[in-house]
Amino acid sequence: MALIVQKYGGTSVGSVERIEHVADKLIDWRKRGHDLVVVVSAMSGETNRLFELAHSISEHPVPRELDVLLSTGEQVTIALLSMALHKRGYDARSYTGSQVHILTDNAHNKARIREIDSQRIHADLKAGRIVVVAGFQGVDDEGNITTLGRGGSDTTAVALAAALKAEECQIYTDVDGVYTTDPRVVPQARRLDRITFEEMLEMASLGSKVLQIRAVEFAGKYNVPLRVLSSFEEGDGTLITYEEEGMEEALISGIAFNRDEAKLTVLGVPDQPGVAHKILGPVANANIEVDMIVQNIAEDASTDFTFTVHRNDYRKALSILEDIAKELGAREVIGDDQIVKISLVGVGMRSHAGIASTMFETLAREGINIRMISTSEIKVSVVVDEKYLELGVRALHEAFELDQAG
């Protein structure tokens, strides 16, 4: 029998009724002749509740103990789902991350998986059981419970699929696949039948919230076919896989956008070696991630240095830059936290010229001024004023005919 690993998120197991529904779904898959390993999250809202409990005791909970607490959420779900399967006459076994020995490093609250001992799971599958595993958690070398950080259940599922050499890893969520863009912004957005790992990584890093980036990286590294499906309605979802030879690639697969952007500019910096490091070094030391960078050199041997950061880091970065500007003898520091990033993503860009110019022409036609531009082999990103986000995304979606199947 072909092995499938399935993951059900918090909303999919948010109540006893939803858990019963998942049990029925699993039995349907079983009747179709599949071996099943199921990864579940805590019931929706439970992790936040536990987090609040911890913070009601201490403003800065000890990371080790926080992991002990947070990991209990999934333990409830795995037991309830296994009970629901037993009630239906199917043998099931539930396991915490430590019981199936999902070995991680010791970085509490954001641990990374090192290896998985799949022996126990293989024995259960051989005995005809459905295996139910707690997502989001593991154990370090010293036997301490660890958690994998936000969205960690996706990573658990992909890692298990890789270790068990599963045919597919299916991520059940509250959307029925990956769309050309957010349907709340563009009602004509279309669900994609398939997308490459590379494109999905770009979409995830640029603002698409469907999958955790680490899970996509893991799947790509170990070549685990990933499928995003809805827990609430039937359908084939979206398959994330490698580019296939001879497969006619769509020019653009999707449009991602990120509202959490802010832009900072140091004006009139002396143009000399090492100036970029002098500006960005202290910003990096403050643990602020820098995204897009643009440098313009003027005729008077000075330069204007612009970069973007997450909006939450804007005030902190601005304060750091004002001190640096004085040291460097720069003219002034200006900033803007009312900007957004819009990105076109598609492996088809590799073999087609003119994508960027069509993008720029479309935005110009709508009177949208581009403040920054960044490109890679399969992506073109622009920064524009926040008020133009929806107009820009809709215009580009139409210009590249993303509402039409290729």
N, C-alpha and C positions, 0 to 999 in steps of 0.2 A: 504493500500500500504506500502511496506517495505521502510524504510527510509535509504538513503545512504548519507554520507557526503563525498564530493570530494574536493580535494585541487589541484589547478593549480599554478605551480611556475612561476617565471619571464619569462623563455624562452617560456613557454606554452602560455603566454599572451603578448609576446614581441612586437606585432604589431597589427594593426586593423584586418589584415587578420587572425592572430592567434586567436584573440578574437572571430572573426566570426566562426572560426573552432571549438572553445570550445563551442560556443552556439549550433552549429549543434550536437555536441557530447552529450550535455545535453538533447537535444530534443530526441535523440535516446534512452537515458536512461529513459526519461519520458514516451516514447511510450511503453517501456517494463514494465511500471507499477510501477515506483519508485517515491517516494517523494524525493526531492533533496534539500540539503543545500550545497552551493558551497563557498569555501574559496579561495580567490585569493591573490597572491602577487602583488607587483608593477611590472610594465613592466620592462623587463630585462635592467639593467644599470641605472634605474631611482633612486634607493636608493643611489647608488654611486654618481650620479650627485648631488642629494640633499645634501649629505654629503660634497662633494667638495664645494658647494655653502656656506654651513655653515662655513667651514674652510677658505674660502676666506674672510669672515667677521672677524672671530676670531680663533686664534690658539686653544683655549680651549672653545668651545661653551658651554653655560649654558645647562646642561642636560635636564632640563624641556623644554626649547625652541627647542632644537635639536629634541626631541620627537614630538613636535607640527609640525615641518617641515617634518621629515621623514614619519610621518603617512599620509601625503597628497598623497604619491605615490600610495598607495592602494586605496585611495578614487577615483582616476581617473579610475582605472581598474574596480572597482565594478559598477561604473556608466555606463561605456562603455559596459560591459557585459550585464547589465540589459537592456540597450537600444537595443542591438543585439537580445536579447530574445523577447522583445516587438515587434521588427520589424518582427519577425517570428510568431507573434500571440500568444505568451505565456506570461502570467502575471508573472512579476518578481519584487522583491523588493530588493534594495541594502541597506546595513547598515554598518556604521563604527563600530569599536569595542566598542566605548562608547555608541552608539545607542542601541546595543543589550546587553549593560551592562555586558561586559566581565570585571569583577572586578579583579584588580591586586593589588599587594603591590605597594609601591611608589619608588621602585628602578628604576629610569629612565634609559633607554637604555638597561636594562636587567631585566625587571619586570617579576614576576611569577604570574600566574593566580590563584586566590583564589576561585572564584565561577562565575557561569554564570546564568543570569536570562533568562530562555528559553521560558518564557510566550509569548513574542512577536512573536518569530519564530514559536511556535506551532500554534498560531492564523493564521499566514500567510499560513502555510502548510495546515491547515484545510480549508482555503479559496481557496486552489488549486494553490498557488503561488510557484514559485521557489525562494528560499531565497539566496541572494548573500551577503557574509560577508567579510569585509576587514580582511585579516590575519595580524599577526605580531603586533597587537595593542590592547590596552584596556584602562581602566580608573581606577584611584585610588579612595579612599574614599572621597577625596576632589574635585573630578571632573576633575583632571588633566589628560591629555592624556599621556599614557605610551606606550613604545614599548618593545617587548619581547626579543630583541637580535637577532643575526644572525640565520636564519632558523626558526624564530618564527612562520611563517605561518603554518608549520607542526604541531606545538604545538597547535595553535588555532584550527586547524581542528580536532585533536584528542580530545581536551577538549570539543568541541561542540558535537562530536560523543558520548562522555561519558555522557554529560549532557542531550542529546536528546535520549539516549539509541538507537543509530543507529545500524542497522544490520552490517554495515561495514564502515570503514574510508578508502577511496581510495586516495593515494597520486600520482598524475600525475606529471611526471618529464621528463627529457630528456633521461632517460635510461628505458629499458623495464622490470626492475626487479632487484633483488639482485643476483649477480653472485658468483660462487665459489671463484673467485678472480678477479682482474682488467683485463678485456679482452685486454687492451692495452699492458699489460705485458705478458699475456698468451692468445693467440688467441683461444685456445681450451677451455677457461673458459666456464662454462655451467650455464645457468639461473636456479635458484632453484625454484621449484614449491611452496615450503613452507619452513619456517625456524621458530624457536621458538623465543619468545621475548628475552630470555636469550642469545641465540646465536647472535641475531641482536644487542643487547646491547654491547656485547663483540666486534663484528665486527665494530660497530660504534666508540667505544672508542679506538679501536686499529688502526684506520686509514681509514676505509671504509666511504666514504663521501655521501652515498645514502640518509641517513635520519639523522635528528638532534637527538642527544642522548636524549634530554629532552622529545621529542615527543614519542620515544620508551618507555622510563620510564613511562610516563603518560599512554600510551596504555596498558602496562603490568599491571600497578597498578589498572586500571579500567576495565581490560579485554575487550578492544576494538579491534576486529580483524582489522589488518592494511593490506592494499594491495598496493604494489608499482607497478605502471603501466606507460607505455609510452604515452605521449600526441601525439606522432607522428606516432605510428603504433599500429595496433590492437594486442591483446594478453591478456592472463590471468594474466600476471605479477607474482609477488611473494606474497604469503599470509604469514603474520607474526602473529603467534597465540601461544596458549599454547600447550605444549606437550600433545598429546592425548594418553590415555591408550591403550596399545597394538600396538601402531604405531611403526613400525620397524624403528629405527633411524639410519641414516647414521653415520658411524664412525666419519668422519670429514665433516662438512658442508661447510667450506670455509677457505681460507687463507687471512688474513689481513696483511697489512704492513704499516709501518710509516717511512717516510724519514726524519722527523723533529726531529731526536734524537741526543743527545750529551751525552758523558760519562765523569764523573769526578772521580778521585781516590785520596784519601789522604793516602799516604804511611807512615808506621811506626808510627801510633798513639798509645800512651800508652793504653794498654788494661785494662780499669777500668770502673766501673759503671757510667752511664750517658754520656759516650763519644759520643754515637749516637746522643743524644739530643744536645750536645754542637756543633756538626757538622751541624745537620739538622735544629736546631732551628733558627739560623740567616738566613738560606736559605729560610725557610718558612716565616719568618718575612719580607723578601724582596719580598714576593708574588710570589715565584718561586715554581712551582709544581714539586715534585719529583716522578719519576715513579718506576723503578726497583732498588732494593737495594741488594748489596752483601757484606758480611763482612768475611774476612779470618783472622784467628788468627795464628800468627807465634810462633815458639818455644821460641823466646826471649821475650815473654809477650807483644809483640806489635801486632797491627792489621792493615790491609789494608782495607779501607772503600770506596766502589765504589757505585755510583748511577747514574741514567740517568735523564736528564732534557730536556725540549724542546730546540731545537737548537737556537732559538732566545734569550734564557736566558743563553746561555753558557758563554759568556764573563763576564756577571754580576756575575754568580755563581762562576766562577773561581777566580774573584777578592775577593769575600767574603771568599772563602776557603783559599786563601793565607794568609789572616789576621788570620783566625782561626788556621791554621797550626802552625803559630808562637806562638800563645798563648798556644797551646796544646803540643808544643815541637815535632811536627811530622816531619818526614824526608823531605818530599816534596809533592807537588800537581801536578798531571799530568792529562791531559784531551785529548779528541778526539771528534771532531765534524763531523767526516766522518763515522758515523755508522748508521745502520738502525735496526729496529725491525721487525721480521717476526713472525707471530703467526698462529698456527693452532687452529681452533675453532670448537667445536661439542659436543652436549649433549651425543652423543654415547660414548665419552671418559669415562663417569662414569662407564660403565660396561665392558670396554675393557682395558686390560693391554697392554703394549708394544707400545703405540702410540709414546711416547717420544723417546724410543730407535730406532724406525724406522726413526723418524725425524733426530736424531743425525747421524745414519748410512748413511742416504741419503746425508746429508750435507758433511760428512767426505769423501764419495765417490767422491764428486765434488771438494774436496780440500778446503772446506770452514771451517774456524776456528770459533768456537763459543766463544764469549767473555763473555756473561752473559746468564743465564737461569732463567725463572720465570714460575711457573705453578699455575693453579687453577683447580677447579673441571672439567671445560669444556674448558680449554685453556692451550696451551704450547707456550711460547714466547721465542725467542732467539734474542740476539743482535749479528750482524755480521758486517764486514766492508761493507761500502756502495757499493763498486764496485761489490760485490757479490749478490746484491739484486735480480736482474732479474733472474740470474742463479739459485739462491736458491729457489725462488718462483716457477719457472718452474719445477725444479727437484722434489720438494715436491708435486706439483700438479699432476705430473705423478706418483710418488711413491704411492700416496693415491688414484690413479685412479679417480680423481675428474671430469675428462672429460666424465666419463661414468655415466649414470643415475642409481640410486640404485634400 
